[in-house]
Amino acid sequence: MGLGFAVGVLGVLILLHAAYSTIQYRSLLKITEEHFSGPPINVVMELIAGLGFCTWAALTVPGKFLSILPQSDENRVISLPANLDFMIFNHRGKAFPVNMDVKLR
């Protein structure tokens, strides 16, 4: 677990604390019979900080990107002709006519 994961956990904890603070603030407003117009500025700052931490962690935690090129040697896990048990030649495609006179525009 690296730094990015720790920052992500910190960001989630900050977001949870901001949610708890908002719920507590609304219950306080219900007791004092005031109208809720929005969360306090410190909760908004917590939300922005938590969002920033979670975004940074989401961009750094996944790690190394792999190649998607088919000719890349990294993608050669198994070769397809080695396992012929799952090759099916009797399928619903034989119901379609072989020569279809479809012209592309």
Backbone torsions as a table, in degrees:
resi	resn	phi	psi	omega
1	MET	NA	123.8	-175.6
2	GLY	-100.4	-168.2	-179.1
3	LEU	-65.1	-38.6	-179.7
4	GLY	-61.8	-39.8	178.6
5	PHE	-65.8	-41.5	179.1
6	ALA	-65.0	-39.2	178.0
7	VAL	-66.5	-37.4	177.2
8	GLY	-64.1	-42.1	177.7
9	VAL	-65.0	-41.3	176.9
10	LEU	-61.3	-41.6	178.2
11	GLY	-62.9	-41.6	178.2
12	VAL	-66.0	-40.5	178.3
13	LEU	-64.0	-38.9	177.5
14	ILE	-65.0	-40.9	178.2
15	LEU	-65.2	-39.4	177.3
16	LEU	-64.6	-39.9	178.3
17	HIS	-66.0	-37.9	178.1
18	ALA	-66.0	-38.2	177.1
19	ALA	-65.5	-43.2	178.3
20	TYR	-63.4	-40.0	179.4
21	SER	-65.7	-37.9	178.3
22	THR	-66.3	-42.6	177.8
23	ILE	-62.9	-41.9	179.1
24	GLN	-65.7	-39.2	179.1
25	TYR	-65.4	-40.5	178.7
26	ARG	-67.0	-37.7	177.7
27	SER	-67.3	-34.6	175.3
28	LEU	-64.5	-39.2	178.1
29	LEU	-67.4	-33.7	176.7
30	LYS	-66.5	-37.1	179.0
31	ILE	-66.7	-42.7	-179.5
32	THR	-85.1	-0.1	178.4
33	GLU	56.7	44.6	174.7
34	GLU	-105.4	163.2	-178.8
35	HIS	-88.3	138.0	178.7
36	PHE	-84.2	116.5	179.3
37	SER	-108.1	-11.5	179.4
38	GLY	156.2	165.9	-179.9
39	PRO	-72.8	158.5	178.0
40	PRO	-66.4	164.1	-175.4
41	ILE	-65.5	-31.7	-180.0
42	ASN	-68.9	-31.3	176.5
43	VAL	-71.1	-38.7	177.8
44	VAL	-63.8	-40.4	177.9
45	MET	-65.9	-37.4	175.7
46	GLU	-63.6	-41.0	178.9
47	LEU	-62.7	-42.4	179.4
48	ILE	-66.2	-42.5	179.0
49	ALA	-65.9	-43.6	178.9
50	GLY	-63.7	-40.6	177.1
51	LEU	-63.6	-42.1	177.9
52	GLY	-63.0	-44.3	179.1
53	PHE	-64.3	-43.4	-179.7
54	CYS	-66.5	-38.3	177.9
55	THR	-65.7	-43.7	179.0
56	TRP	-62.9	-41.4	179.3
57	ALA	-67.1	-38.4	179.9
58	ALA	-66.3	-28.6	178.8
59	LEU	-83.7	-23.3	-175.7
60	THR	-104.3	-25.2	-174.8
61	VAL	-71.3	-39.1	-173.7
62	PRO	-54.6	-30.5	173.3
63	GLY	93.0	-145.1	-172.6
64	LYS	-75.4	132.1	174.7
65	PHE	-84.0	141.7	179.5
66	LEU	-98.0	156.8	-179.4
67	SER	-72.7	142.6	176.6
68	ILE	-108.3	4.2	179.3
69	LEU	-70.8	133.4	-175.8
70	PRO	-67.9	-27.5	-178.6
71	GLN	-86.7	1.4	-179.1
72	SER	-70.0	140.6	179.5
73	ASP	-72.3	-19.9	178.8
74	GLU	-69.9	-23.4	-176.5
75	ASN	-87.8	-3.6	-175.9
76	ARG	-85.5	80.6	178.0
77	VAL	-84.8	-54.3	173.8
78	ILE	-134.2	154.7	175.8
79	SER	-94.7	139.0	-174.2
80	LEU	-66.3	-41.2	-178.4
81	PRO	-66.9	-11.2	-178.4
82	ALA	-70.9	-23.5	-177.3
83	ASN	-120.0	90.1	-176.9
84	LEU	-89.4	0.6	-177.5
85	ASP	-67.0	-27.0	-174.5
86	PHE	-101.5	9.3	177.9
87	MET	-83.2	122.1	-176.5
88	ILE	-118.4	124.6	179.4
89	PHE	-108.0	-10.7	178.8
90	ASN	-103.1	96.9	-176.1
91	HIS	-140.2	-179.1	-175.5
92	ARG	-71.0	-9.5	179.8
93	GLY	-65.9	-21.0	-179.9
94	LYS	-72.8	-12.0	178.2
95	ALA	-75.5	-19.9	178.9
96	PHE	-82.6	147.1	178.4
97	PRO	-67.4	148.3	-176.5
98	VAL	-70.9	-46.8	-178.7
99	ASN	-99.8	104.6	176.9
100	MET	-105.2	128.7	-178.7
101	ASP	-89.4	69.6	179.9
102	VAL	-108.8	123.9	178.8
103	LYS	-109.9	132.1	177.8
104	LEU	-83.1	142.0	-179.8
105	ARG	-89.2	NA	NA
